[in-house]
Amino acid sequence: MRNEIKPLTIIIIVFAAFFWLPVDSIRFQTALYEALALARWYAREHVILCLVPAFFIAGAISCFISQASVLRYLGPKAKKALAYGVASVSGSILAVCSCTVLPLFAGIYRRGAGLGPATAFLYSGPAINVLAIVLTAKVLGAQIGLARAVGAITFSIIIGLLMHLIFRREELAKAEATAQMPEPEVTRPLWKNAGYFASMVALLVFANWGKPASDSGLWHAIYSAKWIITSIIGVIFTILLASWFNVNRKWLFWGALPVVALAIGFRGEPMVAFVAAIAVLSLVLSRSGTDEQEWLSSTWGFAKQILPLLLIGVLIAGALLGRPGHEGLIPSRWIASLVGGNSIWANLFASIAGAFMYFATLTEVPILQGLLGAGMGKGPALALLLAGPALSLPNMLVIRSVMGTKKTVVFVGLICIMATITGKIFGLLVG
């Protein structure tokens, strides 16, 4: 009978939840709509252009980057300056959101990267975004912009070092377990791997180049030509694929023709050609050599693991907090009232709220602009900027599946605590 208590309890809780479901409440209906609206927006804006290319890059890391190479530059026994320098620079170059960086983090972590460098990379990708920092300085002021830049770079290194120290025993055991691994046979020189990965990263970056606030200048010029640039990089990637990999060139050639035709015929809808290119790449890899088929299999493995968790997280985040400019179950005035002044509580609440909210790249700036206008203190604003872009509820669910509950809790806790302390100090300095 005792074995039946747990399922009975679950049944009662689920039944009670549906029995008292406030379906007639306007706020509940709004929250349900916001959850679905955010999920739809996420599917349209992030899955095809952000996540799918990131899955392919992560799959390629798993297949074509040797574990010995990862250990040499990012492993537990790698030189700290080299490991954290590579991790922070690599992450900042990508300038992706907190969800898009996840497949890449999973890829390098599973190939043997040390916990410290891997988490430094995980934080730096969304946080050290040059365009976002420039926009922050322009819209919210030079003080907050400079503080965000310094804080984000410092955070990526300190958080990585702390994660390494806290889990040092596990990291040493991991290093010893991989110390005797034989050097794998090199099938492709380093410069070829570097060029091939650079083309994929460039596709990810330029396909997702966001519209800047100004209608002039270099950033806007790149935005205006983003699809031309992306197309050129796509051609380069195809040439590298045909030249350096054991792919079925006949399938690649005939598959490229409809992609080009769609790019010309649907010039106003570049997503059509982009989706076709992804389909062709998948088909070509499935008809190619063993390594290329493994690349596709690894890509699919990352997608199966990460996408469901992200969807669940996006639905929950939308229901609770809504989309930018809209409300979910939690009224925005509650948040605004709790982040006024510069108390420890205000900074802590701002960092925790930012950690659970979902920010697409650059959307945090107009949100903060509205909250500052509603009375938010500059210290809590910085705390939210340092915690929010690097974390989100969907992001946390996936991180937990990659490195476990304990490490995820410590990682999130370190970010929130450091953001709180930094926000408090910043508030005192500028207040």
Phi, psi and omega in degrees: 000324181298327180295341183266353183295316182298308178297326178295318179299316179298316180299317181296316181297314180297317179298315180296322179298317179286327181297318181257021180299122186279061186294339180275350181286131178298320181293322178295317179297320178296318180297320178296318178296317181296322178299313181289322180294319178294320178296320178295315179299318180297317180297321182285322190262338190237328188292307186289313185278328185260299190288315183299312175300323179295323177298317179295321178295316179297318177298321178293322177301317182295330186262322192248351174259117184294147178298326179297323179292318178297317180295325182295320186259330186232002184289170181301332182258006177291155177300133187300316181299318180292312185298310183284331174295313178298317183296313183290320179293316180300315180295318184290330179295325183292320179052051182253173180277176186294341179267322182293331181287344187297312178300324180291318176299313180299321181297310183286329180292320181285341177274001174114005178299141177297154182299321180297302178300323180296318180285331173297318176297316181300320180282319189290329182307302180281330190279319183265071180255110187302315181296319180294321179293319177297316179296321178300313180297323183286319186270316186261353178114150183297326181298310181293322180298314179294318180297322178295317181297309181296315181298316183294316180296317180294317181302315186301321181282314183295316181297318178298315179296318179295319178298321178295317181291318182295322181250036185300319183298316178294323180293322178294320178296321178295320180294319179294325182292333182257359186294327184266011181293133178290148178291122182290157178293132181276114180263346182211129182297160184301320184294329177290315177300318180297316180295320181293315178291325178298322179293321179291318178295320178298321176300315180298315184292309186284329176295336181250019181295117184281156179286123180285167181291325182271148178267017179215172179096178185296314183300318181290325178297318178294319179298319181295329182255016189301320183282332173294314179298316180299320180296318179297316178296323178298321177295316179299316179300318180297318179297316178296320180298317181288329185275323191252352184238158180274060181264160176283101187293331178295314177295322181295317181294308182292331177287329181289332183299310178295331178296315178297318180298318179292323179297323179282317184287331181240057182298332178276352180231073184298339180299329181299309180294325181296315178297318178299320179296320178296317179297317180295316179300317179297316180295316180297315180297323181292340182254012185251203184289177183298315181297320181291323176294324176294324176302312179297319180296318179295320177301314179295324178298316177296319181297317180296323182285318192268317187301313180300319180294320178296318180299315179299315180296319180295318179298316180293315180298318178296319180294320183281316190243348179074184176272167174304124181089358180229161183248147172254218179294325182268114181297140181295333180293332176297315181296315181299322182289337184269350184245019175281157180074202183219034179285162176302319181298317181297318179291320179295315180297320180297318180292320180291316178299318178296324181296327183268340179285157175256121177247118167288159183306128177081347183286342181293333184292308177296329177296314178296324179300318178292319180292322176296322176294335180271004175111009179292140178285156181292328177297305176301327178298316178294320178302317179293321180294328181277334180262322189296302183299331183277342184229160171193164179299315176301319179301316182296320180299320180287318179303319179300321181289339182269312186238009174092163185293315185299311181293324179295316179299317180294316180300311180295319180297318178299316180297314182294318181294314180294322177295322179297311181296316180296317178299318179298313180297316180299318178299322178292323183287322184259352183283000000 
